[in-house]
């Protein structure tokens, strides 16, 4: 499941961490070229009734690269990230972001919650964060 590039994803986890066999089977069926899009990982977690972080752990242990972050933060080619700063951040969006900050950063899950609450695209939240100089942290899949 490698693409020839040096992989290091499993090194983020404790020695002895194991892959759940049902997640491994689903990953092996879904992966193309050693890569797994974020949206596919979340769909898989929902279908398997597991937390996204469990799919992320399994992907790491199997050296599968998570790509196409739904917030536009990583996994795109040729640019690694595609999110751009918003030209204008509505007051309600900025307030929502400020309310969810943890140690000055917006957790990924918080960004998704804001997007759902305000009925806007997820990348709209990350774009606002870019404009406000706020970093997004704690990827739900464990990618960052």
C-alpha positions as a printed Julia matrix, in Angstrom:
144×3 Matrix{Float64}:
   0.0    0.0    0.0
   2.92   2.32  -0.55
   3.62   4.63  -3.45
   7.41   4.42  -3.26
   7.82   7.44  -0.99
   9.15   6.96   2.52
   6.24   6.47   4.91
   6.28   7.38   8.57
   2.64   7.52   9.6
   2.82   4.56  12.01
   5.61   6.24  13.99
   3.02   8.62  15.5
   1.56   5.75  17.53
   2.66   3.58  20.42
   4.55   0.39  19.58
   2.14  -2.51  19.61
  -0.85  -0.52  18.31
  -3.01  -2.84  16.25
  -5.32  -2.46  13.29
  -8.95  -3.45  13.72
  -9.49  -6.22  11.11
 -12.86  -4.84   9.92
 -11.31  -1.39   9.37
  -8.31  -2.93   7.62
 -10.57  -4.82   5.21
 -12.56  -1.69   4.43
  -9.39   0.36   3.94
  -7.83  -2.19   1.61
 -11.02  -2.14  -0.48
 -11.19   1.69  -0.6
  -7.57   2.74  -1.01
  -6.22   3.74  -4.38
  -2.5    4.29  -4.89
  -1.84   4.2   -1.15
  -4.15   7.17  -0.57
  -7.46   7.63   1.21
  -9.51  10.81   0.79
 -10.75  12.38   4.03
 -14.39  12.14   2.91
 -14.02   8.42   2.22
 -12.46   7.9    5.66
 -15.41   9.64   7.32
 -17.94   7.66   5.29
 -16.12   4.48   6.26
 -16.18   5.41   9.95
 -19.92   6.04   9.74
 -20.63   2.78   7.9
 -18.48   0.76  10.32
 -19.9    2.61  13.33
 -16.44   3.58  14.61
 -14.85   6.91  15.45
 -12.96   8.66  12.64
  -9.79   8.51  14.74
  -9.98   4.68  14.58
  -9.97   4.81  10.78
  -7.11   7.31  10.92
  -5.13   5.05  13.26
  -5.62   2.07  10.98
  -4.61   4.13   7.95
  -1.44   5.25   9.74
  -0.52   1.73  10.81
  -1.05   0.49   7.26
   1.02   3.42   5.91
  -1.93   4.85   3.97
  -1.77   8.56   3.23
  -4.91  10.56   4.02
  -5.53  13.12   1.28
  -8.0   15.82   0.28
  -8.76  17.25   3.72
 -12.32  18.55   3.65
 -11.07  21.79   5.22
  -8.57  22.19   2.37
  -5.58  22.03   4.72
  -3.58  19.15   3.25
  -3.41  16.37   0.7
  -3.84  18.19  -2.59
  -1.6   18.24  -5.62
   0.35  20.14  -6.8
  -0.34  22.54  -3.94
  -0.45  20.77  -0.6
  -3.3   22.94   0.68
  -6.06  24.65  -1.27
  -7.78  26.79   1.35
  -7.4   30.54   0.78
  -8.16  33.4    3.2
 -11.71  34.7    3.02
 -12.11  38.23   1.71
 -14.74  38.91   4.37
 -15.62  37.0    7.54
 -19.23  37.46   8.65
 -19.64  38.44  12.3
 -21.62  35.3   13.2
 -18.9   33.08  11.71
 -16.11  34.9   13.54
 -18.08  34.66  16.79
 -18.65  30.94  16.26
 -14.95  30.4   15.66
 -13.93  32.45  18.69
 -16.32  30.47  20.92
 -14.79  27.14  19.88
 -11.12  28.04  20.26
  -8.94  25.85  22.45
  -5.55  27.31  23.3
  -5.95  29.81  20.47
  -6.67  27.14  17.85
  -9.87  25.78  16.35
 -10.19  21.99  16.6
 -11.2   20.31  13.35
 -14.35  18.96  14.96
 -15.27  22.49  16.03
 -14.82  23.73  12.46
 -17.15  21.01  11.2
 -19.7   21.87  13.89
 -19.66  25.54  12.94
 -20.11  24.68   9.27
 -23.08  22.49  10.07
 -24.65  25.03  12.47
 -24.31  27.9    9.98
 -25.13  25.69   6.93
 -21.94  26.7    5.13
 -19.23  24.61   3.46
 -16.52  23.27   5.78
 -13.93  25.08   3.71
 -15.8   28.31   4.4
 -14.84  27.93   8.05
 -11.2   27.14   7.31
 -11.1   30.07   4.87
 -12.35  32.37   7.64
  -9.71  30.97   9.99
  -7.05  31.75   7.39
  -8.26  35.34   7.2
  -8.34  35.63  11.0
  -4.89  34.08  11.45
  -6.31  31.14  13.41
  -4.79  27.68  13.03
  -6.97  24.58  12.89
  -5.81  21.71  15.1
  -6.65  18.19  16.16
  -7.64  16.5   12.91
 -10.42  14.03  13.65
  -8.52  11.39  11.66
  -5.25  12.17  13.43
  -3.49  13.51  10.33
  -2.33  16.55  12.33
